[in-house]
Structure formats: C-alpha cells, structure tokens
Amino acid sequence: MSVRLATDVLIIGSGAAGLTTALSLPTTMNILVISKGKIGTGSTAWAQGGVAGVLDEVDSVDQHVEDTLNAGAGLCDPAAVRHTIERSSSAIHWLIEQGVPFTLADGSDVQFHLTREGGHSQRRIIHAADATGLAISETLIKRVSQAPNIQILENHVAIDLITTEKLGLADQPNRCVGAYILDTQNDQAVTIGARFTVLTSGGASKVYLYTSNPDGATGDGIAMAWRAGCRVVNMEFNQFHPTCLFHPKAKSFLISEAVRGEGGLLKLPNGERFMQHFDERGELAPRDIVARAIDHEMKRLGVDSLFLDISHKSPDFIKSHFPTIYQRCLEYGCDITKEPIPVVPAAHYTCGGIRIDTQGLTDLPGLFAAGECTYTGLHGANRLASNSLLECIVYAQAAAEQIQVSTAVQFDSEKLPLWDESRVGDSDEKIVITHNWDELRRFMWDYVGIVRTDKRLQRAKRRVQLLKQEISEYYSNFRVTADLLELRNLVVVAELIIESALSRKESRGLHFTRSYPQLSDQAQITVLSPKKK
C-alpha cells in the first residue's frame, strides 16, 4: 500500500542543517522533515568540538578566512569562505537565541569559553563542553517540536527525488517536485509532493570500513542529487579524523580535536612524540597531516594504534573540559587522567558533495541543499576544524531565505504516480546485500583510503563497477528496504570518489597519492556531471 502527501517544503535530513532550515522558514509554510531513524541520531549529535566563528575582539574575519584558506590547500573558493565567515557571528548568536547551552568561561556568567583546534590561529571555537553537536541537536529538536507548522516523520528513508523530467513531462522545464520515501516501520512507500525540496542528509563516510560517523552516513542526498542530474564536486577529499578511540567495542568513538587543542600530545607506543618530525605545528597541524603521520607511523611500526596523552593536565581540568570523553574512555577501561588514549584514524567528513551556490541552490530548480552533503567552496581540499557546523547553519539559513522569496507553485500532487511495486517480489537472498555492503567498504578502505596509488584506484574502479551492476539488478527485482537503499547510494558515492581521485594527478590536502606525490602548479576543483540518457 502506498501513501500520498503534499507539503510546501520537504526537508530530507534532521540534523543541524535540516532543523535550522525548518526553523528559519516562516510559520505560514507547511514543512515536512524526514528523519532516517529516530530524530537526533544523525551525525550532528556526534559532533564534539564546536562551532568556529569570529567572537573575540582579538580575532578577525580576515584571520579566520586565512586559516580556512590555508587548511583548504589552495582549493577553497575565497568568495564562499568570506561569505560564510562574515556570517559566523550572527549564525552563532542565532544558536544562542535558540537556547544552545554553550560553555561559559571560568568565573563568568556572560562570556563564553572559546577553545582552539588544529589549523586555527586563534581561540574561536564556541562549544558545549565536549558534546556541542548533541547540545545543538537537542535544542533544535525541542524548538522544532514546539512549531505547529513543522512535522517530523521518523524512520523514513528517502528512495529518490521526483522530477518533471522523470515524469515524462517534456513540455515543462525540469524541476524537483518531491520525493519517494520508504516508511520503514510500516514497510510502505510514501509519495510526497513539495514546492521545494531541501537535501540536508549528511555525508558519506560510511563508504569506508572504519568511520567516526553513525550508521546513517551513507551519502543518500549526494547519490539522489546525482541521479536527478546535479553536478558533484571534490568527492576525492574525504577527511579522516586522526584520533578515534581504538577499542573493539567502542565503534570508532571520536576523540575531539580539542583534546590536542588543549595540550594533548600524540605519542608512539614507547612514549615518544613524533608529530614534530612531520610538521612544525606538531599536534596542531591540520587533520590531513596528522592523519597521514599516524597512518605512516602505524604502518612503519606494524602496530594497531598510537596514543594521545593529556594525562599531564590536572584531573579536574580534564574532567571539566572533556567529561564525555573521560566517561566513555573510562567505560572501556582507560582513565585518561592517568594514561594515554589508544587512537587510530577513521573516515570522518565528506568535504565534497552536491554543488550549491550561496543561496543553497543546486543545479535542479526546486531543489536546495545544505550541510555535509554539499560542496560550497568553504572546505577546499581539507576542512578546517569546526567550520562544518558553521556551514550547516549559514547555508541552511540562506536556503530558507531564498525559498521565502521564490514563487514556485505547488505541482499537483495527485498527478504524481505512486511508488510501483507491482513487478517486484521479496528477496530470498538478503546475503547479497550484506556481502556487497562489506566488500564495498573494505576495498574502499584498502584502495581509496588515506594513502592512494593509481593501481589501487584502478582495482577499486573495477570492483565498484561490478558491484554497481549487481546492486542495480537486485534493486530492479526486489522490494526496497533501508539496507538496499543505503547500499545503492553507497555504491554511487564510491564510484564518484574513485572517479574524482583518478582524475586528480597530484597530491593535495586530503588526497594523497604515491603515484603523484607532488603538488600541481594549477589548483583546480574536480567537477563531475551526470551523463544525460
């Protein structure tokens, strides 16, 4: 059985970008927010560090811009960087107005504590202890739940966007008119017509075997936008967080960048520091440099992890600044006030994505996007720490502003065909999904990871093409499930990453290849365009 719904704005994703978009739209608009699982379980809630912005009188927009451009290794769009950072203060004050409980400076009831992370020249990261994302998520969820015009649909997984071109309406300009969604609790497809659709579906780090991200980070928005005809940019730049807790039961629990910002030292198993051999900034070097250094030392020594040590700080300092990390590590038998934390790199952030402009517009009329699923030009070849939550807020607000002044009329939702399952059946071999899921993430980790070569990338390309064909045949013959939809999207994202990596004949930022270890004289973004059928 299928269900048909209609709304003014359909928002696919319920993290910081999605909820900010919803709250920034006028209350006269009907808004539908799609949450893949229970609301609050996405990547936003996992973010520890904070939100970067110009908040201190000793700091400036120019300094924040310069730090961002330096981290981006020549591939940031300077105009987009300045556009974002000029709006950082107002974006953060909007979060404060929503009620986000940011940490106050010691002894103050009005001044916020600002921390510093790798790549930043100033203390400019406002945070809520070491669980900033959770504080933002809970605050915005509370505000959304109080809004009478906003409806949340939990446990709904997007299947695909609906466009006039896909409907065969050749006499009309192509535009997005809604989406097909799978209600996983009731196992039924939902057809949703919308004047505007906003993709805020997060990144794609689940394409790798080891990741700091929750299970839902499967690149759904990127894959759907690509299938709908949107360009994607810089998909080769996937950021690997240098320090995730190494423990078989920890499921890649993130050890915040702020631990190093507050004096944490990276050490070899024998207790020696090593970062000074790789970068003069030591532990405060940008993430790509730190991740490669850890990867290099682990491979050189043949060890499973290295160590991050902040035990030289007082126990009171550690417990007050990093209560979540302290408690979680303690649960796994590590007292960080007395001993170093075992850490490994893990896939963390997708720096590329759907190409959007400063208003959040994609290539497809009627379709907007914001957050990690997008490419704005802010991150370039590497993301500066804590710029991501800032980007979510700034571009979500911009999309909401643009939607308010747009005049698109509602497509007659009664003319949208319902999702058709009349020619498919239930699968009797779900092992195909689990096997392909595992194979895809393993070869992406082995061949398209922190250090790459052309040979490894070619191996990955051959495997992803075979998997893509197999998954396509499976998708055509069996009823959709959440796992199948995620796998279908992951294989698209994997192919985009591989194609982008193969096209870059240099090492820059997060893309390091032994086949081309030098930096090219020309800095160019990687733009992929879908082939028209």
ChimeraX attribute file (.defattr): number of C-alpha atoms within 10 A of each C-alpha:
attribute: neighborCount
match mode: 1-to-1
recipient: residues
	/A:1	11
	/A:2	14
	/A:3	14
	/A:4	16
	/A:5	13
	/A:6	21
	/A:7	19
	/A:8	20
	/A:9	25
	/A:10	27
	/A:11	27
	/A:12	27
	/A:13	28
	/A:14	33
	/A:15	27
	/A:16	31
	/A:17	30
	/A:18	30
	/A:19	24
	/A:20	27
	/A:21	30
	/A:22	29
	/A:23	21
	/A:24	17
	/A:25	22
	/A:26	14
	/A:27	13
	/A:28	9
	/A:29	14
	/A:30	18
	/A:31	27
	/A:32	23
	/A:33	25
	/A:34	26
	/A:35	24
	/A:36	25
	/A:37	18
	/A:38	13
	/A:39	20
	/A:40	21
	/A:41	18
	/A:42	26
	/A:43	25
	/A:44	26
	/A:45	20
	/A:46	21
	/A:47	24
	/A:48	25
	/A:49	26
	/A:50	31
	/A:51	26
	/A:52	29
	/A:53	27
	/A:54	24
	/A:55	20
	/A:56	13
	/A:57	6
	/A:58	10
	/A:59	15
	/A:60	17
	/A:61	19
	/A:62	13
	/A:63	15
	/A:64	25
	/A:65	21
	/A:66	17
	/A:67	17
	/A:68	27
	/A:69	24
	/A:70	21
	/A:71	26
	/A:72	24
	/A:73	18
	/A:74	20
	/A:75	23
	/A:76	24
	/A:77	17
	/A:78	17
	/A:79	12
	/A:80	17
	/A:81	22
	/A:82	19
	/A:83	15
	/A:84	25
	/A:85	25
	/A:86	19
	/A:87	18
	/A:88	23
	/A:89	17
	/A:90	16
	/A:91	23
	/A:92	22
	/A:93	13
	/A:94	14
	/A:95	17
	/A:96	14
	/A:97	10
	/A:98	15
	/A:99	16
	/A:100	22
	/A:101	17
	/A:102	21
	/A:103	18
	/A:104	17
	/A:105	12
	/A:106	9
	/A:107	7
	/A:108	9
	/A:109	9
	/A:110	8
	/A:111	12
	/A:112	19
	/A:113	18
	/A:114	21
	/A:115	22
	/A:116	24
	/A:117	28
	/A:118	22
	/A:119	21
	/A:120	25
	/A:121	14
	/A:122	18
	/A:123	19
	/A:124	24
	/A:125	23
	/A:126	24
	/A:127	27
	/A:128	22
	/A:129	22
	/A:130	26
	/A:131	22
	/A:132	24
	/A:133	26
	/A:134	22
	/A:135	23
	/A:136	28
	/A:137	26
	/A:138	18
	/A:139	18
	/A:140	25
	/A:141	20
	/A:142	13
	/A:143	15
	/A:144	19
	/A:145	12
	/A:146	10
	/A:147	13
	/A:148	11
	/A:149	17
	/A:150	20
	/A:151	17
	/A:152	19
	/A:153	18
	/A:154	17
	/A:155	17
	/A:156	26
	/A:157	27
	/A:158	24
	/A:159	25
	/A:160	19
	/A:161	22
	/A:162	23
	/A:163	23
	/A:164	18
	/A:165	15
	/A:166	13
	/A:167	13
	/A:168	10
	/A:169	11
	/A:170	10
	/A:171	8
	/A:172	9
	/A:173	11
	/A:174	19
	/A:175	20
	/A:176	24
	/A:177	27
	/A:178	32
	/A:179	21
	/A:180	21
	/A:181	22
	/A:182	24
	/A:183	22
	/A:184	17
	/A:185	10
	/A:186	10
	/A:187	15
	/A:188	18
	/A:189	24
	/A:190	22
	/A:191	25
	/A:192	23
	/A:193	27
	/A:194	29
	/A:195	24
	/A:196	24
	/A:197	28
	/A:198	30
	/A:199	30
	/A:200	30
	/A:201	32
	/A:202	32
	/A:203	28
	/A:204	33
	/A:205	29
	/A:206	22
	/A:207	29
	/A:208	24
	/A:209	19
	/A:210	20
	/A:211	25
	/A:212	26
	/A:213	25
	/A:214	18
	/A:215	14
	/A:216	20
	/A:217	26
	/A:218	26
	/A:219	28
	/A:220	31
	/A:221	31
	/A:222	33
	/A:223	26
	/A:224	22
	/A:225	26
	/A:226	21
	/A:227	16
	/A:228	22
	/A:229	17
	/A:230	20
	/A:231	21
	/A:232	27
	/A:233	25
	/A:234	29
	/A:235	29
	/A:236	27
	/A:237	27
	/A:238	28
	/A:239	26
	/A:240	27
	/A:241	22
	/A:242	26
	/A:243	30
	/A:244	27
	/A:245	28
	/A:246	22
	/A:247	16
	/A:248	8
	/A:249	9
	/A:250	14
	/A:251	15
	/A:252	22
	/A:253	22
	/A:254	25
	/A:255	28
	/A:256	22
	/A:257	25
	/A:258	24
	/A:259	24
	/A:260	22
	/A:261	18
	/A:262	17
	/A:263	15
	/A:264	20
	/A:265	23
	/A:266	27
	/A:267	19
	/A:268	19
	/A:269	15
	/A:270	8
	/A:271	14
	/A:272	11
	/A:273	17
	/A:274	17
	/A:275	21
	/A:276	12
	/A:277	10
	/A:278	14
	/A:279	15
	/A:280	10
	/A:281	13
	/A:282	19
	/A:283	27
	/A:284	25
	/A:285	21
	/A:286	25
	/A:287	27
	/A:288	25
	/A:289	19
	/A:290	24
	/A:291	21
	/A:292	19
	/A:293	18
	/A:294	25
	/A:295	20
	/A:296	14
	/A:297	15
	/A:298	17
	/A:299	12
	/A:300	9
	/A:301	12
	/A:302	9
	/A:303	12
	/A:304	12
	/A:305	23
	/A:306	25
	/A:307	25
	/A:308	26
	/A:309	22
	/A:310	22
	/A:311	18
	/A:312	15
	/A:313	15
	/A:314	11
	/A:315	15
	/A:316	11
	/A:317	12
	/A:318	19
	/A:319	16
	/A:320	12
	/A:321	18
	/A:322	20
	/A:323	16
	/A:324	16
	/A:325	22
	/A:326	20
	/A:327	15
	/A:328	15
	/A:329	20
	/A:330	13
	/A:331	11
	/A:332	14
	/A:333	10
	/A:334	16
	/A:335	17
	/A:336	23
	/A:337	20
	/A:338	14
	/A:339	14
	/A:340	22
	/A:341	25
	/A:342	23
	/A:343	23
	/A:344	26
	/A:345	28
	/A:346	27
	/A:347	25
	/A:348	24
	/A:349	26
	/A:350	26
	/A:351	29
	/A:352	33
	/A:353	33
	/A:354	32
	/A:355	26
	/A:356	24
	/A:357	18
	/A:358	17
	/A:359	20
	/A:360	28
	/A:361	22
	/A:362	24
	/A:363	18
	/A:364	17
	/A:365	16
	/A:366	22
	/A:367	28
	/A:368	30
	/A:369	35
	/A:370	36
	/A:371	29
	/A:372	29
	/A:373	29
	/A:374	31
	/A:375	26
	/A:376	29
	/A:377	25
	/A:378	29
	/A:379	29
	/A:380	31
	/A:381	31
	/A:382	31
	/A:383	30
	/A:384	24
	/A:385	25
	/A:386	25
	/A:387	21
	/A:388	22
	/A:389	24
	/A:390	24
	/A:391	28
	/A:392	28
	/A:393	28
	/A:394	28
	/A:395	29
	/A:396	30
	/A:397	24
	/A:398	20
	/A:399	25
	/A:400	22
	/A:401	17
	/A:402	17
	/A:403	26
	/A:404	13
	/A:405	8
	/A:406	11
	/A:407	9
	/A:408	13
	/A:409	11
	/A:410	15
	/A:411	16
	/A:412	12
	/A:413	19
	/A:414	12
	/A:415	9
	/A:416	19
	/A:417	12
	/A:418	17
	/A:419	18
	/A:420	11
	/A:421	16
	/A:422	7
	/A:423	9
	/A:424	14
	/A:425	12
	/A:426	11
	/A:427	15
	/A:428	8
	/A:429	9
	/A:430	12
	/A:431	10
	/A:432	14
	/A:433	19
	/A:434	13
	/A:435	10
	/A:436	18
	/A:437	22
	/A:438	14
	/A:439	16
	/A:440	22
	/A:441	20
	/A:442	17
	/A:443	21
	/A:444	24
	/A:445	20
	/A:446	16
	/A:447	20
	/A:448	29
	/A:449	25
	/A:450	23
	/A:451	18
	/A:452	21
	/A:453	19
	/A:454	18
	/A:455	12
	/A:456	19
	/A:457	23
	/A:458	16
	/A:459	16
	/A:460	22
	/A:461	23
	/A:462	11
	/A:463	16
	/A:464	22
	/A:465	15
	/A:466	11
	/A:467	19
	/A:468	21
	/A:469	12
	/A:470	14
	/A:471	20
	/A:472	13
	/A:473	11
	/A:474	20
	/A:475	18
	/A:476	13
	/A:477	14
	/A:478	16
	/A:479	17
	/A:480	22
	/A:481	19
	/A:482	18
	/A:483	14
	/A:484	21
	/A:485	20
	/A:486	24
	/A:487	26
	/A:488	24
	/A:489	23
	/A:490	27
	/A:491	26
	/A:492	21
	/A:493	26
	/A:494	28
	/A:495	20
	/A:496	23
	/A:497	24
	/A:498	22
	/A:499	19
	/A:500	21
	/A:501	25
	/A:502	20
	/A:503	12
	/A:504	19
	/A:505	17
	/A:506	21
	/A:507	20
	/A:508	24
	/A:509	24
	/A:510	26
	/A:511	26
	/A:512	26
	/A:513	24
	/A:514	12
	/A:515	13
	/A:516	16
	/A:517	15
	/A:518	13
	/A:519	14
	/A:520	13
	/A:521	7
	/A:522	9
	/A:523	14
	/A:524	13
	/A:525	19
	/A:526	18
	/A:527	16
	/A:528	18
	/A:529	11
	/A:530	13
	/A:531	8
	/A:532	5
	/A:533	3
